Amino acid sequence: MLRKQSGNLVLRVIAIGFIAVTMINMYLRSTSSFKRTTIEYNYKNDKWVNLLTYSCIANWYPRMQNVIKESNLNECVPLIQQNLYENVTDRLLKNMITKCFHSGIMKNPVLFNISFIKEFVKTLNCPSPKYLNTPIPLVALASYPGSGNTWTRELIEAVTGIFTGSIYTDWNFKGSELCPASGNIYIVKTHIPSDDATSHAKCREIGVSTLNYTKAVLILRNPYQALLAEFNRQQSLKYSGNPGVGIAPKSDFKTSRWEEFVRVESEKWEKMAIYWLSKFRKPVYVLVYDDLWNYTAIEMYKLSRFLNISVTFSSLYCLSSKSVGNFKRRKPKWLTIETLFDSRLRKVVNDKIRSVLTVFELPELYSYILSEC
């Protein structure tokens, strides 16, 4: 009904404007003929006529816009709530984003994000993760440390409802208690450029030394940001014993340890990227950290397609849970890559980025390169 009303309004605006201009034009033409002038009246340049026509349109256009906006608003919110338990598809997701964007609810069509979800989905029944009932082929969740692996695992568990594992005995994930080869988990955190599993005590106990990954997800973060995060983790562990949220003292960045750290660790970042992007001869999905941060729900849906997992809208909305993503460090103003990486260190890191670009052309990598002046 609302769509029909909006269509009728458009036709009425066009008709009234056309009739007004035509009648005024005929009147002015007849006046010119009566005066027997040979000058043809140019009504297109008459400001009064244009003003009259515009006033007619201006009176109806806002009403037309309000009807259209109301129509989309009435369709957007119910669409969000009605599709809670439907499997997410490209068509449904595109339709929802379009409706909510044109209604004015969503300011940007790509920002179907966590804050948007929290505003319109107030209560959700988000189940706790569980172990697999049937084994699934293993998928490596690879990254250089400091690239958001912990946060990504939380997101995956929220969306899939399945525990994630690790080649390490991580301190805050139940799935890390088991060897990944046990068959109870299938997404496996790793920070090394190989399928080695000997870092996990449970794997060593049952004689498992390697893991047969069938796919890999590489979390790629700006190496400058990743190096800062990892240095803070190591130093906060040294000072407080809590590696999750601490910040290294400012004085630590003025020592030779910081310079040595950048040289050694940037090479590890390079090796991780090159191995998973070019040497691992199986399907690899590149999950760009900045995209995951800005467009969380969309990126997790895209990742679920790579993993061949069906997810519901309710699962995506569970990403807005307060229990997801509580490992962000609060950064002081001085903790910036511009101030902590001088020209010498920038050259070191830039060279590693360029090295990765020689084996894998990834547009995001170019944006990571800093000026060395």
N, C-alpha and C positions, 0 to 999 in steps of 0.2 A: 504493500500500500504506500509506504513512504517513498519507495523508488518511483512509483507511478506519479506521486505528487511532485517529486523533484523534476521528473521529465516534463510534466505539464507546465510547471513554472518556467522552465527554460523556453518552451515554445511560446508561452505568453509574452515573455520578455522580448524575444525576437520579433514577434508579430507587432507588439505595441510600438517598439522602436521603429520598425519599418514603416508602419502606417503614419506615425508622427512626422518622420522625415519626408515621406511622399507628399502628404497634405501640405506641409509648409512649402515644399518645393513647387507644387502646383500653384499655390497662392502667389508666391513671389514671381513665378514665371508669368502669370496672368497680369500682375501689376506692371511688369516690364513691358508686356505687349500693349497694354492700355496706353502707356506713355510712348509707344511706338519707337522704343529705343532699339538699336541694333546690338547692344551689349548683352550677351547672355549671362544670366546671373549664375555665379559660381557658389552654389550653396555649400559645397564641401569646405570652403574656407570661412564660412559664417560662424563665428564663435557662439552666437546666440543659439543657433540651431544645434550645434554640437553640445552646448550646455544643456539644452532642453532634452536632447536625446540621452545624454549621460545621466541626467537627473532621473529620467524614467528607469533606466537600467539600474542606477545606484539604489533606487528604492526597492527593487525586487531582488537584486543579486544577494544581499546579505540574508534575506529570508530563504532564498534558494540554498545558500551555503549551510544555513542552520539546519534545514531539513535533511540535507545530505549528511551532515555531521551527526545529527541525531540518529539517522538510519544506521550509520557505521558504528556509532557508540552502542546502539541497541543490539548490534550483531557481535561486536568485539567481546564484551565481557561474558555474555552467555557462551560464546564460542570457547573461551578459555576454560570455563567451568564445565561445559558439557563434554569436552573431549578429554577429560582427566585420564580416563582409563583406555583411551584409544592408542594404538601404536602410532608413533610419530612417522609420518611420511613427508616427502618433499612437498606434495600437493597440499596436505593439511597445514603444514608449517607455513608455507608461502601464503595460503589463504588467511591464516590467523594474523600473520605479520602485516599483511596488506590492510585488513580490516582495522586493526588497532592503530596503524600508522595514519590512515586517512581519517580516523575519528579524532585525531589529535591527542589520543592517550599516549601513544608512543612518539617521541620526538624525532627519532631516527629509525628508519626501517631495519637497520642492522643491529640495533640495540635491544634485542629481545634478551635482556640480561637479568642478572640476579635481582637488582633493585626493582625492575619491572614485575618480576614474578612475585616478589614479596608484597607488592602493593595490591595485587588482585587475587592472590591465592593465600588466604589467611590461615587456613587450617589444612594440614596434610597428615596422612597416616603413612609415615616413611618407615618401612620395616628395617630392622637391623640386618647387616650382612650375614651370610652363612657360607658354609663350605659347599663345594660342588657335590651333587649326587652322582654324576657320571663324569669321568675324566674328559677333558677337552685339550687338544694340542696346545702346547705352551707358546706364549707370546712374550717377548722381551719388552720390558718398559725401560728403555735405556736412556741415560742422560749423564752428563758431567755433573758432579755434585753442585748444589746451589742453583739448579735449573728448575726447581719446582716439582720434583718427583714425589715427595711426600704429599703435597697438595693434590697432585694429579691422581694419586692412588685414592685419596679420600673422595674425589669426584667420581672416579670409576666405581668405587664401592657403593656410593649413593645412587648412581644410575643403574648399575647392574644388579645390586643386591648380593654380590659375591665377594668374598674376601680376596684381596690381592696378596701375592707372596713376594719373596725377596731372596736373593742369594746371601743376604746378611740376616742376622737375628735382630731386626729393628726393634726399638724400644716401645713403639706405640701402635703396632699392628698385630692383631691376633694371627693373621695369615702367615706372618713371618716366623711363627713358631715351628712350622713344618717345612721339611725339604720340599722344594717346588716339584720334585719328581714323584711326590706321594699320590698325585691324582686328585687332590682335594682343592687345588687352586690352579690357575692357568696363566694369570698375568703376573710377570715376575720382574721386580725391580733389579736393575743392575747398573753399576757405574764403571764397568770394565769393557774393553773392546774385544770380547770373546764370549763363548758359551760356558766358561768355567763355573763350577758350582762348589768348589772346595772351601769357599769362605764360610759356608753354612755348616755348623757342627752336626746337624741332623743328617745332612747329605753325606758327610764323611762317615757317620755311623753305619749307614746302609750301603756304603761303597759307591755312591754316585759322585762322579768327578765332573761330568759335563751334562748340559741340558740341551735337548734337541728342539730348539726354537723353530717354529714353523712360520712365524711372522715377527716383526719388530715395530715398536713405536719409539721413535727418537724424539725426545723433548729437546727442542733447540732453543736456547736462550742466548741473548747477547752476551758474549764471553766476558765483557767488562763487568756486567751486572752479576754474572754467575761467579766470577772470581771474587768479587767483593763479598757475595753471600757466603761462599765457602771459607774465605779468610775469617769472616766474623764467626762462623760456626766453629772453626778450629780454635780460635782464640777465646771465645766465650766458654768453650768446653774446658780450656786450660784454666780459666779464672774462676768460673762458677760451677762447672760440672753440668750445666744445662745447655746443650747444643742447639736447642730449638729457637730461642728468641733473643739471645744475647748479641751485643755489639762490642767489637774490639775497641780498646781505648784509642784515642786519636794519636797518641804517642807511638803506638805500634806501627802506624803507617809511615813513620819517619825513620824506620830502622832498615838495616840491610835484609832483615828477614822478609819484609814486605816485597822488596825488589826480587829476592831469590824466589819467593813464592810465586810471583807473577811469571817469571821465566819458566819455572818448572811446571806449574799448573796449566799455563796456557798451552803448553805442548801436550798435556794430557787431554785438554779440551779438543785440540786438533785431532789427536789420534782417535778419540771417541767418535767424532763427527765423520772422519774419513772411513773408519771401519764400518759403521752402520749404514752410511750412505753409499758406499761403493764396494766394500769387500764382503759384506753379508749378502749372499746371493738369493735372498728370498724377499717376499714383499715387505716394504718398509713404509710406514706412515710418518711423515714429519709433522709433529705437533709444535707449532711455534708458540713459545711461552706468552708473548705479548698478545697474540690473538686469543689464546685461552683466557687470559686475564680480562680482556675487553669484551669478548663475545662468548662467555663461558657456555651458555646453554647450546648455542649453535655449534660450537666446536666439539662439545661432547656428543651431540647428535651425529656429527660427521665421523667422529672416532668410533661410535657404536656401529656405524655402517661398515667401517673397515674391519671391525672385530666380528662382523656377522651376528650382531646381537640386536634383537628387537627391543625397543624401549618405549614406554608409554609417556605421555605428557606428564603424568603424575611423577614418574621417575625423574624427568628433567626438572620439574618444579622442586623436587627434593634437594636439588643443589642449593636452594636458598635456606636450607636448614642451618640453625645457629651452630650445630656441631661440625659443620664442614668448613675447613679452611681457617683454623685458628693458630697458624704457625707463622704469621707474618711478623717480621721484626719492625719495630718503630725506629725509623732512621732519623738521626739528628741532621741538621741542615748542612753540616760540613761533609757529610758522607756522600759525596758525589764523584762520579767517574772523571768529571772535568778537573777537579782539584786533586784527586789522589793518583791519577796516572799522568806523569810528566811526559815530555816528548819521547824520551828514551823507552819508557814502558809502553807508550802508545805504539811505537814502531814494532816492538816485540809482539804485541797482541794483533796488530794489523797484519803482520806477516803471516800469522797463523790463520787468520780469516781468509787471506788471499790464497793460502795453500789449500784450504778446503774448497774454495771456488774453482780451483783447477780441476777438481775431480767431480764436483757437483754444482751445477748452476742453480743457485737459490737466491731469488731477488732480495730476500730479507737480509742476507749476509752483507750486501753492499751498504745498507743503511747502518750497519754496526761499525764500519770503518771510521775512525776519528782523524781529525787533522793532526799532523805531527809537527806543526809549527810551534 
